Amino acid sequence: MKVLVVDMTHGGIRIASEFSKILGSEVFVWDIYQTLKDQDKTFLKDKGIKRVDEQFLKDKGIKRVDEQFLKDKGIKLGDEQLKDEITADVENSGLVVVAPIHCNLQYQVHLTHHEAVGFLMKDRIQIPIVEVTGGKGKTSVVHLLKEIFIDMNPFILSSTGVEVVENGETHLLKKDISITPSSIMEAWELARDYKDIGVAIFETSLGGTGLADVGILTNISEDYSIAGGMRRASQAKVQIFKNKIVACDHHSFKKYYSNFKEKTNTFSINGKGNLKASNIIFGLQETVFRVEVNDLKTVSGEILDTSFEVSTFAPAPHHIKNVLSAICASLTLNMPLNTIKKGLINFNGLRGRTSIKMDGEVRIIEEINPGINVTSIEKSLRILGDLDDCAVIFGGKYGVTCEEIDEDRAADVLNDLNSEVKLILVDELGDGVRKMIKRDFQYKRKVEDALEGAAQWGCRNILLIYRSNYSQLTRR
């Protein structure tokens, strides 16, 4: 088998290395973004992996193809017709081309990085797997599932790191790992000495690998462009439907993925889907609501119809949707209701996402997330509700994720804040939007100074919306 792996920036080195272990394989890499370091080049050479460029594809006769080509032929990502095209292309060229879904490669791609990881790992993990993707809420959903599956010694890959739980004790194996699909291979290798893992939970960007018993698509909060504008995020995330059954946000399912009805359970808070929330009583520390379950498909082939009450940390509607997605996946995997309820009670928010802490008499609500965009800002502001003596601290870093923030729209949202709410802008992002702010505000360079300033103003409730990885903020 001859394999060309494209893009060394997003896990391509590890994918190429794994392909090189297959007997009789010949592996090539194309460093399309020119990011390889000297040590990486030496590593690949020692593995017998050859570096090539675009001319290699031309010499092999790989078709030059783009989204318009597929559109003209009436082919969509995942269609059987596209699979036939790919099979014929591989047979003619003798080469399998592997590239990330977000790579603007204008040649026929035979496997995405997600599919390659699914192929390479398909026989290595012999326990139930849950794979989580979506626009927002992925990391929180993973950690909700961690609490629900705590007695099964879960193995977890998320943007907060690689963890294994053993007898209720969490062991952090690696911090600050990416959620590109190749990280699944790295994470599983890190867990090789743990023999009693009962379930694996993976957070994966832009789709799924097909390894999972249950996939979760939290939402399509913003359908941003990828691959140099050639595709949308919704087109990439369709890969989650390669998994056996998918728990999917009902709105996203109806808008983008309704052709996957037979393998999908949906959830919502607006009265639609297989899982619905009702009688919601919001609280900053504990929210109580009823879950209605109708015609939910399980991995064992059963159909569930039931209702029950849960309580957990979910101070705003978007947190309810995260909880519903975790419940939906858990029921699909036949988890007992009492186990689900117990896990939800034990969930108290997630540092680096939504969490609440007290500093004396001052309540600080933290929304710290590398993927913060305008939609998440709007949702975060709802947490303030009817609270008095409030301040909003907004800011963060540029370049934390591939998706940058729309500063004009963010400024519009902040300008619409109640005039009684104090506004403090902070750091790079705060500096970027302050020229567009038309209401009273202050600017501080550091988060610590902003928090101190809000407290000195007499604000008893402070909402910190900060675009960053939590670990980077704590190192300040």
C-alpha positions as CSV (number, residue, x, y, z in Angstrom):
1,M,0.0,0.0,0.0
2,K,1.3,3.4,-1.0
3,V,0.0,6.4,1.2
4,L,0.6,10.1,0.9
5,V,-0.2,12.0,4.1
6,V,-0.8,15.8,3.5
7,D,-0.4,18.5,6.2
8,M,2.2,17.9,9.0
9,T,0.7,20.7,11.1
10,H,-2.4,18.9,12.3
11,G,-1.2,15.5,13.3
12,G,0.1,14.3,10.0
13,I,3.4,13.1,11.4
14,R,1.8,10.7,13.7
15,I,-0.6,9.4,11.0
16,A,2.2,8.9,8.6
17,S,4.2,7.0,11.3
18,E,1.3,4.7,12.0
19,F,0.8,3.9,8.3
20,S,4.5,3.1,8.1
21,K,4.1,0.3,10.6
22,I,1.8,-1.6,8.2
23,L,3.7,-4.4,6.6
24,G,4.5,-3.7,3.0
25,S,3.5,0.0,3.1
26,E,5.3,2.8,1.5
27,V,4.6,6.2,3.0
28,F,5.1,9.7,1.7
29,V,4.4,13.1,3.3
30,W,3.7,16.5,1.8
31,D,4.5,19.3,4.2
32,I,2.1,21.6,2.5
33,Y,2.4,24.5,5.0
34,Q,6.2,24.1,5.4
35,T,6.0,23.6,9.2
36,L,8.3,20.6,9.7
37,K,11.2,21.2,12.1
38,D,14.6,19.6,11.5
39,Q,13.9,17.0,14.2
40,D,10.7,16.1,12.5
41,K,12.5,15.6,9.2
42,T,15.0,13.4,10.9
43,F,12.2,11.4,12.6
44,L,10.4,10.8,9.2
45,K,13.6,9.8,7.5
46,D,14.5,7.3,10.2
47,K,11.0,5.8,9.7
48,G,11.6,5.4,6.0
49,I,9.0,8.1,5.2
50,K,9.8,10.2,2.1
51,R,9.0,13.9,1.8
52,V,7.5,15.0,-1.5
53,D,5.7,18.0,-3.0
54,E,2.8,18.7,-5.4
55,Q,4.6,17.3,-8.4
56,F,4.4,13.9,-6.8
57,L,0.6,14.0,-7.1
58,K,0.8,15.1,-10.7
59,D,3.2,12.3,-11.5
60,K,0.8,9.8,-10.0
61,G,-2.1,11.1,-12.0
62,I,-4.2,12.0,-9.0
63,K,-7.3,14.0,-10.2
64,R,-7.3,17.7,-9.6
65,V,-10.7,18.3,-8.0
66,D,-12.5,20.9,-6.0
67,E,-15.9,21.4,-4.4
68,Q,-17.3,22.8,-7.7
69,F,-16.3,19.5,-9.4
70,L,-18.2,17.5,-6.9
71,K,-21.2,19.9,-7.1
72,D,-21.3,19.7,-10.9
73,K,-21.4,15.9,-10.6
74,G,-24.2,16.1,-8.0
75,I,-21.9,14.5,-5.4
76,K,-21.9,15.4,-1.7
77,L,-19.4,14.5,1.0
78,G,-20.3,10.9,2.2
79,D,-22.2,10.0,-0.9
80,E,-21.7,6.4,-2.3
81,Q,-21.0,8.0,-5.7
82,L,-18.0,9.8,-4.1
83,K,-16.8,6.6,-2.6
84,D,-16.9,5.0,-6.1
85,E,-14.9,7.9,-7.5
86,I,-12.3,7.5,-4.8
87,T,-12.1,3.7,-5.3
88,A,-11.5,4.2,-9.0
89,D,-8.9,6.9,-8.4
90,V,-6.9,4.7,-6.0
91,E,-7.0,1.8,-8.3
92,N,-5.7,3.9,-11.2
93,S,-3.0,5.7,-9.3
94,G,-2.0,3.0,-6.7
95,L,-1.8,5.8,-4.1
96,V,-4.1,6.6,-1.1
97,V,-4.1,10.4,-0.5
98,V,-4.8,11.4,3.2
99,A,-5.5,15.0,4.1
100,P,-7.4,16.9,6.8
101,I,-11.0,17.9,6.1
102,H,-10.1,21.6,6.4
103,C,-7.2,21.4,4.0
104,N,-7.8,23.3,0.7
105,L,-6.2,20.6,-1.3
106,Q,-7.4,20.8,-4.9
107,Y,-6.7,17.1,-5.6
108,Q,-8.9,14.0,-4.9
109,V,-8.6,13.1,-1.2
110,H,-9.2,9.4,-0.5
111,L,-9.2,9.5,3.3
112,T,-9.6,12.5,5.7
113,H,-7.4,12.5,8.8
114,H,-10.5,11.4,10.7
115,E,-11.1,8.4,8.4
116,A,-7.4,7.5,8.5
117,V,-7.4,7.4,12.3
118,G,-10.6,5.3,12.2
119,F,-8.8,2.9,9.8
120,L,-5.6,2.7,11.9
121,M,-7.4,2.3,15.3
122,K,-10.4,0.2,14.4
123,D,-9.2,-3.0,16.1
124,R,-7.2,-1.4,19.0
125,I,-9.9,-0.2,21.3
126,Q,-12.2,-3.0,22.6
127,I,-14.3,-0.9,24.9
128,P,-17.4,1.4,24.3
129,I,-16.4,4.7,22.8
130,V,-18.2,8.0,22.8
131,E,-16.9,10.7,20.4
132,V,-17.9,14.4,20.8
133,T,-17.8,17.1,18.2
134,G,-19.7,20.3,17.5
135,G,-19.5,24.1,17.5
136,K,-19.7,24.8,21.3
137,G,-19.9,22.8,24.5
138,K,-17.7,19.8,23.5
139,T,-15.4,19.9,26.4
140,S,-18.2,20.5,28.9
141,V,-20.1,17.5,27.5
142,V,-17.0,15.3,27.8
143,H,-16.7,16.2,31.5
144,L,-20.4,15.6,32.1
145,L,-19.9,12.2,30.6
146,K,-16.9,11.7,32.8
147,E,-19.1,12.1,35.9
148,I,-21.8,9.8,34.5
149,F,-19.4,7.0,33.6
150,I,-17.1,7.6,36.6
151,D,-17.6,4.0,38.0
152,M,-16.4,2.6,34.6
153,N,-12.9,4.1,35.0
154,P,-13.3,6.3,31.9
155,F,-10.4,7.3,29.6
156,I,-10.8,10.9,28.4
157,L,-9.3,13.0,25.6
158,S,-10.4,16.6,25.6
159,S,-9.0,20.1,25.1
160,T,-8.2,20.1,28.8
161,G,-5.9,17.1,28.5
162,V,-5.7,13.3,28.6
163,E,-7.1,11.7,31.7
164,V,-7.8,8.3,33.1
165,V,-10.1,7.7,36.1
166,E,-9.1,4.8,38.4
167,N,-11.4,4.0,41.3
168,G,-12.7,7.6,41.4
169,E,-9.3,9.2,41.2
170,T,-8.4,11.2,38.1
171,H,-4.9,10.8,36.7
172,L,-3.8,13.5,34.2
173,L,-1.5,11.9,31.6
174,K,-1.0,15.0,29.4
175,K,-2.1,18.6,29.5
176,D,-2.8,21.0,26.6
177,I,-3.3,18.4,23.9
178,S,-5.0,19.2,20.6
179,I,-8.3,17.6,19.6
180,T,-7.3,16.8,16.1
181,P,-8.1,13.2,15.3
182,S,-4.5,12.0,15.4
183,S,-4.5,12.9,19.2
184,I,-6.7,9.8,19.7
185,M,-3.7,7.6,18.8
186,E,-1.3,9.6,21.0
187,A,-3.7,9.6,23.9
188,W,-4.4,5.8,23.7
189,E,-0.7,5.2,23.7
190,L,-0.4,7.2,26.9
191,A,-3.0,5.0,28.6
192,R,-1.3,1.7,27.7
193,D,-0.5,0.9,31.3
194,Y,-4.1,1.2,32.6
195,K,-5.8,-2.1,32.3
196,D,-9.3,-1.4,33.8
197,I,-10.6,1.3,31.5
198,G,-14.2,0.7,30.8
199,V,-15.2,3.4,28.4
200,A,-13.3,5.9,26.1
201,I,-14.6,9.5,25.6
202,F,-13.0,11.6,22.8
203,E,-13.4,15.2,22.0
204,T,-12.7,15.6,18.3
205,S,-12.7,18.7,16.1
206,L,-14.6,18.9,12.9
207,G,-16.3,15.5,12.9
208,G,-15.8,11.9,14.0
209,T,-13.5,9.0,13.1
210,G,-16.2,6.3,13.0
211,L,-14.7,4.5,16.0
212,A,-17.5,5.3,18.4
213,D,-20.5,3.4,19.5
214,V,-22.2,6.8,20.1
215,G,-21.2,10.1,18.5
216,I,-22.4,13.4,19.8
217,L,-22.9,16.5,17.7
218,T,-23.5,19.3,20.3
219,N,-24.6,22.0,17.8
220,I,-23.6,24.0,14.7
221,S,-23.4,27.3,16.6
222,E,-21.8,29.1,13.7
223,D,-21.3,27.5,10.3
224,Y,-17.9,29.1,9.6
225,S,-15.9,28.5,6.5
226,I,-13.0,26.1,6.3
227,A,-10.6,24.9,3.6
228,G,-9.9,28.4,2.3
229,G,-13.6,29.1,1.9
230,M,-14.3,25.9,-0.1
231,R,-16.3,24.2,2.6
232,R,-18.4,24.9,5.7
233,A,-18.0,23.5,9.2
234,S,-21.3,21.7,8.8
235,Q,-19.9,19.8,5.9
236,A,-16.9,18.6,7.9
237,K,-18.9,17.6,11.0
238,V,-21.0,15.3,8.9
239,Q,-18.2,12.8,9.6
240,I,-19.6,12.3,13.1
241,F,-22.3,10.2,11.4
242,K,-19.7,7.5,10.5
243,N,-20.3,6.4,14.1
244,K,-23.0,3.7,14.9
245,I,-25.6,6.1,16.5
246,V,-25.4,9.8,16.9
247,A,-26.9,12.1,19.5
248,C,-27.5,15.4,17.7
249,D,-28.9,18.8,18.5
250,H,-32.3,18.8,16.9
251,H,-32.0,22.2,15.2
252,S,-28.7,21.2,13.5
253,F,-30.1,17.8,12.6
254,K,-33.1,19.3,10.8
255,K,-31.1,22.0,9.0
256,Y,-28.1,19.9,7.9
257,Y,-28.3,16.1,8.6
258,S,-31.9,14.9,8.3
259,N,-30.9,12.2,5.8
260,F,-29.3,10.4,8.8
261,K,-32.6,9.9,10.6
262,E,-32.2,6.1,11.0
263,K,-29.1,6.4,13.1
264,T,-29.8,9.6,15.0
265,N,-31.3,10.6,18.4
266,T,-32.0,14.3,18.8
267,F,-32.3,16.6,21.8
268,S,-33.6,20.1,22.3
269,I,-35.1,22.5,24.9
270,N,-37.9,23.7,22.6
271,G,-40.1,20.7,22.7
272,K,-38.7,18.8,19.7
273,G,-36.6,15.7,19.3
274,N,-36.2,12.3,21.1
275,L,-35.0,14.1,24.3
276,K,-36.7,17.3,25.6
277,A,-36.2,19.4,28.6
278,S,-39.3,20.9,30.4
279,N,-40.2,22.6,33.7
280,I,-36.8,24.2,33.9
281,I,-36.0,26.0,37.2
282,F,-32.7,27.8,36.6
283,G,-30.2,28.5,39.4
284,L,-26.6,29.7,39.4
285,Q,-25.4,26.6,41.3
286,E,-28.1,24.1,40.6
287,T,-30.8,23.9,37.9
288,V,-33.6,21.4,38.0
289,F,-35.6,20.2,35.0
290,R,-37.6,17.3,33.6
291,V,-36.4,15.1,30.8
292,E,-38.9,13.6,28.4
293,V,-37.7,10.7,26.3
294,N,-39.5,9.5,23.2
295,D,-38.6,6.8,20.7
296,L,-34.9,6.9,21.6
297,K,-32.8,4.2,19.9
298,T,-30.2,2.4,22.0
299,V,-27.1,0.5,20.8
300,S,-28.7,-2.8,21.9
301,G,-31.7,-2.2,19.6
302,E,-34.2,-1.1,22.2
303,I,-36.5,1.9,22.0
304,L,-36.8,4.0,25.1
305,D,-39.9,6.0,26.2
306,T,-39.6,7.5,29.7
307,S,-39.4,10.7,31.8
308,F,-37.5,11.7,34.9
309,E,-36.2,14.7,36.8
310,V,-32.5,15.8,37.0
311,S,-30.5,18.4,38.9
312,T,-27.1,19.7,37.9
313,F,-24.9,22.7,37.2
314,A,-26.6,24.4,34.2
315,P,-27.1,28.2,34.8
316,A,-28.2,29.1,31.3
317,P,-30.1,27.5,28.4
318,H,-27.0,26.5,26.4
319,H,-25.8,24.5,29.5
320,I,-29.1,22.6,29.4
321,K,-28.4,21.5,25.9
322,N,-25.0,20.3,26.9
323,V,-26.6,18.2,29.7
324,L,-29.2,16.9,27.3
325,S,-26.5,15.7,24.8
326,A,-24.7,13.9,27.6
327,I,-28.0,12.3,28.8
328,C,-28.9,11.3,25.2
329,A,-25.6,9.6,24.6
330,S,-25.7,7.8,28.0
331,L,-29.2,6.5,27.4
332,T,-28.2,5.4,23.9
333,L,-25.4,3.3,25.6
334,N,-28.0,1.8,28.0
335,M,-26.7,3.6,31.1
336,P,-29.1,3.2,34.1
337,L,-31.1,6.3,35.0
338,N,-29.9,6.4,38.6
339,T,-26.3,6.4,37.3
340,I,-27.0,9.3,35.0
341,K,-28.7,11.3,37.7
342,K,-25.9,10.7,40.2
343,G,-23.3,11.8,37.6
344,L,-25.2,15.0,36.8
345,I,-25.5,15.9,40.5
346,N,-21.7,15.5,40.9
347,F,-21.0,17.9,38.0
348,N,-20.2,21.4,39.2
349,G,-19.0,23.1,36.1
350,L,-15.6,23.0,34.4
351,R,-12.6,25.2,35.1
352,G,-11.8,26.7,31.7
353,R,-15.4,26.7,30.6
354,T,-18.3,27.8,32.8
355,S,-17.6,27.8,36.5
356,I,-18.5,29.9,39.5
357,K,-16.3,30.8,42.4
358,M,-16.6,33.2,45.4
359,D,-13.9,35.7,46.3
360,G,-15.2,36.9,49.7
361,E,-18.7,38.3,49.0
362,V,-18.0,38.7,45.2
363,R,-19.3,36.0,42.8
364,I,-17.1,35.5,39.8
365,I,-18.7,33.6,36.8
366,E,-15.9,32.5,34.5
367,E,-16.5,31.8,30.8
368,I,-12.9,31.1,29.6
369,N,-12.8,29.3,26.3
370,P,-10.5,29.3,23.3
371,G,-13.5,29.0,21.0
372,I,-15.5,32.1,22.3
373,N,-17.4,33.8,19.4
374,V,-20.3,36.2,19.2
375,T,-22.9,33.5,19.8
376,S,-21.2,32.3,22.9
377,I,-20.9,35.8,24.2
378,E,-24.6,36.3,23.8
379,K,-25.3,33.1,25.6
380,S,-22.9,33.9,28.4
381,L,-24.5,37.2,29.1
382,R,-27.9,35.5,29.8
383,I,-26.4,34.0,32.9
384,L,-26.5,37.5,34.6
385,G,-30.3,37.3,34.4
386,D,-31.8,39.5,37.1
387,L,-28.6,39.8,39.2
388,D,-27.7,43.2,40.7
389,D,-24.4,45.0,41.0
390,C,-22.9,43.3,37.9
391,A,-19.8,43.8,35.8
392,V,-18.8,42.2,32.5
393,I,-15.1,41.7,31.8
394,F,-14.5,40.9,28.2
395,G,-11.3,40.2,26.3
396,G,-8.6,37.6,25.6
397,K,-6.2,36.5,22.9
398,Y,-6.0,36.4,19.2
399,G,-5.0,33.3,17.3
400,V,-6.1,30.8,19.9
401,T,-8.1,28.8,17.3
402,C,-8.5,28.8,13.6
403,E,-11.8,30.6,13.9
404,E,-11.3,34.3,14.8
405,I,-14.0,36.4,16.4
406,D,-16.2,39.0,14.6
407,E,-15.2,42.1,16.5
408,D,-17.9,44.4,15.0
409,R,-20.6,42.0,16.1
410,A,-19.0,41.5,19.5
411,A,-19.0,45.2,20.0
412,D,-22.7,45.5,19.1
413,V,-23.5,42.9,21.7
414,L,-21.5,44.7,24.4
415,N,-23.1,48.1,23.4
416,D,-26.5,46.6,24.0
417,L,-25.7,45.8,27.7
418,N,-27.8,47.4,30.3
419,S,-26.2,50.7,31.2
420,E,-26.2,49.7,34.9
421,V,-23.8,46.8,34.1
422,K,-20.2,47.9,34.3
423,L,-18.0,47.0,31.3
424,I,-14.2,46.4,31.5
425,L,-12.3,45.4,28.4
426,V,-9.0,43.5,28.8
427,D,-6.0,42.2,26.9
428,E,-5.5,42.0,23.1
429,L,-9.2,41.3,22.2
430,G,-10.4,44.0,24.6
431,D,-8.0,46.5,23.0
432,G,-9.2,45.4,19.5
433,V,-12.9,46.2,20.2
434,R,-12.7,49.3,22.4
435,K,-12.7,51.7,19.4
436,M,-16.1,50.3,18.6
437,I,-17.7,50.6,22.0
438,K,-20.2,53.4,22.3
439,R,-21.0,53.1,26.1
440,D,-19.0,53.7,29.2
441,F,-16.2,51.3,29.8
442,Q,-12.7,50.9,31.2
443,Y,-9.7,49.1,29.7
444,K,-7.2,47.0,31.7
445,R,-4.2,45.2,30.4
446,K,-4.4,42.3,32.8
447,V,-7.3,40.2,34.0
448,E,-6.2,40.6,37.6
449,D,-6.5,44.3,37.3
450,A,-9.9,44.1,35.8
451,L,-11.2,41.9,38.5
452,E,-9.8,44.2,41.2
453,G,-11.3,47.2,39.5
454,A,-14.8,45.6,39.3
455,A,-14.6,44.7,43.0
456,Q,-13.6,48.2,43.9
457,W,-16.7,49.5,42.0
458,G,-18.8,47.5,44.4
459,C,-19.8,44.8,41.9
460,R,-20.9,41.7,43.6
461,N,-21.4,39.7,40.4
462,I,-18.6,39.6,37.8
463,L,-18.9,37.8,34.5
464,L,-15.5,37.1,33.0
465,I,-15.7,36.3,29.3
466,Y,-12.2,35.6,28.2
467,R,-11.0,34.1,24.9
468,S,-8.0,31.8,25.8
469,N,-7.0,28.4,27.0
470,Y,-7.6,28.3,30.7
471,S,-4.0,27.0,31.3
472,Q,-2.6,30.1,29.5
473,L,-4.7,32.4,31.7
474,T,-3.5,30.7,34.9
475,R,0.1,31.2,33.9
476,R,-0.3,35.0,33.7
